[in-house]
Amino acid sequence: MAVTNVAEARIAHAAETEVPMGRVISASLIGSVIEWYDFLIYGTAAALVFGKLFFPSTDARISIVSAFSVYAVGYLSRPFGGLIFGHFGDRLGRRNMLMLSMVIMGLGSFLVGCLPTYQQVGIWAPVLLVTLRLVQGLGLGGEWGGAVLMVAESAPVDRRGWFGGLVQLGNPVGRLIANAVFAVTAFVFAGSFLTGAWRIPFLLSILLVVVGLFIRYRLHETPAFVQMRKAGRQAKVPLMEVLTKYRRAMFTSIGLKTCEVAWTGMFAIYAVSYLTNRLHMPRQFVLDGILLAAACGCVVVPLAGYLSDKLGRRTVFSAGAIFCLVAAFPMFALFNTRNPAIILPALALGVSLGQGIMYAMHASLMPELFGTNVRYSGVSVGFQIGAAIFGGITPLIAAISVNYFGGATWPISVYLMVLALVSLSAVWSTRETAHAPMPA
């Protein structure tokens, strides 16, 4: 009873305390930065390092496929994380779940940097790597939903797109930091990169976690959650209510995520392996290209969020999906020129436009589809199922496809076009939500 009274007192205090939007945005942004930092350092390491150190084989293609398989495993556990964190986030509040998810994410990345290699401990090396990826996936599955809700449930109705776009800056900023750290590490420790320097980006993740925990500790619950709990409208089993009352919204969320996450997996992750191993482009050049793409994303993402408040969510999201539909074939054609002057802008514009525009919309459009009492569960499960299916397996599908078809990339382009059509269908199945209050 005493614990309940303390919890209720905290909620009452939060309801009376106005938290500046700048603090809310920074607390949400730092988690998104860590999420995407983890995403990129593992994906880059999978393309450049893990195949050789954790899955050694006489056939380099088998090593690469094995490394991307573990990359996919981390994604497959995300929906379970979304389910667990979503349930307790809807029942107990957004803030506490965000603190826990950050610890799991950061420690997971740090411990990957401490792992022994196959040469040192044999089969235990990939086993430990898979285990850490599964645990990380649980934490990552609960992070994004809580982070965007802190902003979406606190922002003015006419600026949700703009503030949501600022939170989604965690994507390009996290990629920018990750690729900068990898690029600097690969350059400074070129001679010892495979023997130990690859661990540096993973070990540095602990610094982001310390900063993030400090920022998030000062947060209160969102006004929408406080009002919902005071009114006694909490769902006993949020997922069941999502499946009965918001089933269409959940499937729409999965569709919205489909094209964007596949595009990221293809051109921010698999492209590193394709350009270095298949086309024999310099590793440093490819990392520089992804770095430039992240810098461009720092402009594209908030701009897309801002425009969605003016032009509507559906219009802006559709522009991103149509770009992917049109650019699926030209992207690989530009890569195959092996011309650095062509590949560099192709990477920068392809990743930032193809992924950045749609990703910016997720932070406002998805929360606008669900009621407050199930919103954490709804956005987390929908977002993470889409990410698990089409984000985790896309680099794996690409690696297998290129090997099977003797280097041909047309099956990958067709795959990306189909997913672009899926996302277009999803966004046009929704009503325009830009200037409407979110469901209570």
Secondary structure as UniProt FT lines:
FT   HELIX           2..16
FT   HELIX           21..45
FT   HELIX           46..50
FT   HELIX           51..53
FT   HELIX           60..76
FT   HELIX           78..92
FT   HELIX           94..112
FT   TURN            113..114
FT   HELIX           118..121
FT   TURN            122..123
FT   HELIX           124..152
FT   TURN            153..154
FT   HELIX           157..159
FT   HELIX           160..167
FT   TURN            168..169
FT   HELIX           170..188
FT   HELIX           190..192
FT   TURN            193..196
FT   HELIX           197..199
FT   HELIX           200..203
FT   HELIX           205..217
FT   HELIX           223..230
FT   TURN            231..232
FT   HELIX           238..245
FT   HELIX           247..264
FT   HELIX           265..270
FT   HELIX           271..273
FT   HELIX           274..278
FT   HELIX           283..311
FT   HELIX           313..335
FT   TURN            336..337
FT   HELIX           340..365
FT   HELIX           367..369
FT   HELIX           372..374
FT   HELIX           375..390
FT   HELIX           394..404
FT   TURN            405..407
FT   HELIX           410..428
FT   TURN            434..435
//
